[in-house]
Structures are given as structure tokens and as C-alpha cells.
């Protein structure tokens, strides 16, 4: 895959997100949900990583495999950003480097209310969430390593032989 193809793919997806955000705000009269910005941050992180590892070359417009590979990488980066975002919301990851969320202690009623009410507590927490979404997109191994560490920490200790 070459850099121009990656740049054009990321630009196209960013444009699609921009159009979606504008349509959302006009239709609902509300600001778009932070989750869309989290996904966009992951896309941008992945796009920058792809372009930094591949030297610029002339894109072959008929190279379907390259487009499919690019789409897959961008999709996976958005999934990783969603996973890390949920880890923050669930307080699986905590500390001064990670965002805090408002309404975290509220009783669960339904998914719509959860998605509408659960948001970063402050502007600083929003910036932290977007930063970590960018990192999740930029580093393809960051979230899988994080998940491996969490699963090791929560695994029951091995049974002792008698």
C-alpha cells in the first residue's frame, strides 16, 4: 500500500465523518456525540502511521487489494478506539493520564440513555479521551497488548496440584 492511497482513503473517511457530523447537528439540533470524534481521532492516528511507514508512490487506481487492506486497517483502528474508550468508561483503566466520565455512577436504564449521558467529565477529560483514541489508531499493537495485560490480571490463579 502506498502513502498517496492511504492519504486519499483517510481524507475520504474524514470527509464522510464531517458530512455525517453536519447532518447530525442539523437534524437533531444537538452537538454530535463524542464517540464520532473518538472514531475520527483513531482514523487520523492510523492514517498518519500508515503514511509514515510507507514512502510516497504513485497510486494504482485498480489495486483493489490495497483499498481493502486500507479499509480493514482503518476499521480495526476504530474498533480499538471504541474498546479503549469503553475501558475508560468502565474504569478498567484509571489514573491521572486517563479520562474520567460523568454519570458513571448512575443506574443503567437502557442503551440510549447510557450513550447519551455517559461523557467525559471535563474538557481535559475529553482531550485525554481523544488523545488515547489517536494512540489506539496510531499503534496497532497498543490495545491488543493492553487487553492481554488486563486478561492476565483478571485470570484466576492456576490450581495447585495436590
Secondary structure, 3 states (H helix, E strand, C coil): CCHHHHHHHHHHHHHHHHHHHHHHHHHHCCCCCHHHHHHHHHHHHHHHHHHHHCCCCCCCCCCHHHHHHHHHHHHHHHHHHHHHHHHHHCCCCCCCCCCCEECCCCCCCCHHHHHHHCEECCHHHHHHHHHHHHHHHHCCCHHHHHHHHHHHHHCCCCCCCC
